[in-house]
Amino acid sequence: MRILSRAFLALALPLVAGPALAHDYTTGALRIDHPASRATPPTARVGVGYMVISNDGAEPDRLLGGTSPVAEAVEIHSMTMEGDVMQMRRLEDGLDLPAGEEVALAPGGYHLMLVDLNEPLREGERVPLTLRFEKAGEVTVELAIEAMGMRGGNAADGHQGH
């Protein structure tokens, strides 16, 4: 009986844990790897979204924006250094995704801004985010909310002033 119970557990565990641990998505020729954010303080008005988007197709695509039930708006931003000054700009026309390449949304570069948060982002939770692409259409992913200091911390990505 114990052997049968262990065998059942060994077979059932991947079915239960597999989808919960999976954290990449595809839509058309696009693959979205590890969409994540960081926890926010209770009074924060903005959050961030990071991920890597790979365009495995023969045609370019473009990330146009997104929506999330936890924010009033989801915007695409770039961050660049101009001399000694870090500049952040909203990409009004979206983000190019060249064919056969990957684009990282990460601290210090391209990223998503979740504007006017309705609630804090809490470590360990997952937040739905629908991404809208010019050719691939829409895909809903989950942002894995990691610790406040993940991938560079609040000061390192320049959002402490928002």
HELIX and SHEET records of a PDB file:
HELIX    1   1 ARG A    2  LEU A   21  1                                  20    
HELIX    2   2 MET A  150  GLY A  152  5                                   3    
HELIX    3   3 GLY A  153  ALA A  156  1                                   4    
HELIX    4   4 HIS A  159  GLY A  161  5                                   3    
SHEET    1   A 4 ASP A  24  THR A  27  0                                        
SHEET    2   A 4 LEU A  30  ARG A  38 -1                                        
SHEET    3   A 4 VAL A  46  ASN A  55 -1                                        
SHEET    4   A 4 GLU A 102  LEU A 105 -1                                        
SHEET    1   B 6 ASP A  24  THR A  27  0                                        
SHEET    2   B 6 LEU A  30  ARG A  38 -1                                        
SHEET    3   B 6 GLY A 137  GLU A 146  1                                        
SHEET    4   B 6 ARG A 126  PHE A 133 -1                                        
SHEET    5   B 6 ASP A  61  THR A  67 -1                                        
SHEET    6   B 6 LEU A  95  LEU A  97 -1                                        
SHEET    1   C 6 ASP A  24  THR A  27  0                                        
SHEET    2   C 6 LEU A  30  ARG A  38 -1                                        
SHEET    3   C 6 VAL A  46  ASN A  55 -1                                        
SHEET    4   C 6 HIS A 111  LEU A 117 -1                                        
SHEET    5   C 6 ALA A  71  GLU A  82 -1                                        
SHEET    6   C 6 VAL A  85  ARG A  90 -1                                        
END                                                                             
